[in-house]
Amino acid sequence: MPDGEYGHYKLNSYMVYVRKATPADSEQIRSIVEQSWEIAFTDAAARKKIYRMIREFYPQGKLNHEINHHISAFLLAIDGELAVAFASYKFDPVEETACELISLYCLPQTQGKGIDELLINEIIKNTIAAGGNKIFAVLTHDNGPADLLRRLNFKLIKTDDQQREPGMFVMAKNLEIPFN
């Protein structure tokens, strides 16, 4: 298997493989984000806010910098030639054995097909392989994969009143490190 490629998986009607993203993938990553948000908000004011957020968090230069300098790792799920989902993560600089799930996006037509779960499980494997023992995600009430994380045994560890910003909460999962 080529370096950075994790495996091939059959999920419903999708045959996907997961690999690390490269700077050449930054436009596909941004496209997945745009298409995912496009269906979520139909009113003009909300869309304007979302596109501002996309321009701020997902410009090609910033994505290239994060990938090239290993600030965040990006995993892509590919179906045929098409990138259909991605997840990004990084290790916490304070608690080095903790991994933060930063983003998780699937194209609208692939949502609910298990690709998001597949990506999270790959991040968990990578975290354990790197010596990590915990994965967490900071979520908001109006977005985020809270139901998926609950199914994957993530627990609520911080609520609104414990966060600096209202409307945010943290879910985490302690990881079992296999004995060799």
N, C-alpha and C positions, 0 to 999 in steps of 0.2 A: 504494500500500500504506500503511495507517495507520502512524503513527509507532510504533516499538517492535515492529512485526511484520516478520519476516524472510523468510518464504516458505512456500509450500505444497509438500508433498512426498508422493509416492505411495510407500508402503513396504508391500509385500505387500498385505494386505487393508486397510491403514490409509491414510487420506488425512489427513495431519497438517499442521498449520501451527505454526510456532514464533514465539513473541512474548515480549517482556519481561514479567515478572510485575509486577503492581501490588499494593499492600497488600490489595486486595479478593480476591486469590488466595491469601492466607496459609492459609486453612482447607483449600483444595484441596491445597496443598503438604504440609501436615501429614498430610492423609488419604493421600496417595501414600506418604509415609514409613511411616505405620502399616501400610498394606496390604502394603508391600514386606517389612517385617520380620516381619509376622504369620506368613507361611508359612515363614520361615527358621528359626524357633525354636519347637519344640513343647513343650519342658519348661517348667514353671511358673517356675522360678528364672531361667532365661534370659530368658523373656518379661518378668518383673518388672524385670530389669536394662535391657532394651531400652526398655520404657515409661518408665522413669526417664530414660534418655538422650533419648528423644523429648521429654519434658516440659522437659528442660534446654535442648536445642538448638533446638527448634521450637515454642516457645509463640507464639501469635499476636502478642503485643506485640513480641517480639524480631524476628520476621519483618518486621512492619510497620516497625520502626525500621531494620533493615538495608536494606530496599527504599527507604524514604523518604529516608534519609541516604546512600544510595549506598555503603554499607559493603560490601555484596556485591550482585552482579547475579544475578538469577534468570531463567532462560529456561524457559518452559513449552512442552511439546508438547501440542497440542490435537487430538483426534480427534472431529469433530463439535462437540459442546458439552462434551465431557468432557476434562479435563486428565488425560493418561495418563502423563506423565513430566516431570521437571524436572532442571535442573542449576544449580548456583550456582558463582560464581567471583568472584575479586577480584584486583586488582593488588597485588603485593608492595610494601609501603611502603619496604622497603630497596632492593630491586632493581626499580625502577619499570617496567622493560621486561619483567618476568616476571609471568605470570598464574598464579594458583593455582586449579586445579579443586578446589572444596571438597566438593561433593556431587553425586551423580548417582543418581537413583532413577527406576525405571519400575514401573508397576503390574504385578503378576505375569503377567497375561494378555498383556502386551505385551513381556515380556522375550524377548530373542532375535530381535526383529523389526527391529532396526537403528535404533530410535529413540534409543538411548543414543549410538550413533556419530554420528547426525545432530546431536544436541545438542553433542557435543564438537566437531564440525566447525564449528558455528555459533560456539562460543566461540573457536576458533582464528581464524576470520574476524574476529570482533570484536577479538581481541587484536592481530592484524596491523593492522587499521584504526586502532587506538588507538596504533600505533607500537611495540607489543610484539614481542619476538623469541623468547620462550620461554614454554612452558606446562609446569606441573608439578603433581603430585598426591602427597600424603602418604597412604600406604595402610597397612593392617594386614594381617597374614597371614590373619586370619579373615574379612575382608571387603574389598571394593574391587574395582574393575574391572581388575585387573592384566592378565588375558588380552586384554581389549579394548584396553587401552592398548598392549600389545605389538604387536597387529595394526595399530595406528595409528602404529607406529614410535616409540613412547616407549621410552626406555632407562632401565635401572636406574642411578641415580646415587649413591644412598646406601643402605647396607644397615643391618641391625639394629645391628651393632657401631659404626656411625658416627652413630647416632641417640641422642637423650637418653632415649628410652623404648624398651624392648625390644619386639620384635614389630612395629615400624614400619619402613617403607622409603619411598624417594622415587623416583618415575619422572618423567622429563622429556623434552621434545621441543623442539629448536631449530626455529624457524619460518623458512621462506623468505619473505622480504618481496619481493613482486613489484615489478619495475621499472615505473615509469610512463612 
